[in-house]
């Protein structure tokens, strides 16, 4: 997997921490992601305040790209919040996929219902239509 980091100038320690944390967050994802882009921007420029934005985009084969953003006072806090959100989104996607696989498909259910022996005509109750009023 290719991890690209943009917007950090010269901070090697932070870059290595980012690569480790993103790698750890994406290890359990199947199929394996092809690229992860971590982008840092300074929103307010030299004014200060809550102005460090971290955007993380992960590209996974046969799925839509997962994109999360976070704002904080320093880049590491923005990145930490963004990766936490990314982990939650990836876990939610995995849970949805698991639930989708567990549900019986409609043709399987229909086949099972057709194989069941139908009740005799006398034993089936008649359905009544509700009366229309007005």
HELIX and SHEET records of a PDB file:
HELIX    1   1 UNK A   12  UNK A   26  1                                  15    
HELIX    2   2 UNK A   45  UNK A   47  5                                   3    
HELIX    3   3 UNK A   75  UNK A  102  1                                  28    
HELIX    4   4 UNK A  106  UNK A  115  1                                  10    
SHEET    1   A 4 UNK A   2  UNK A   6  0                                        
SHEET    2   A 4 UNK A  33  UNK A  42  1                                        
SHEET    3   A 4 UNK A  52  UNK A  60 -1                                        
SHEET    4   A 4 UNK A  66  UNK A  72 -1                                        
END                                                                             
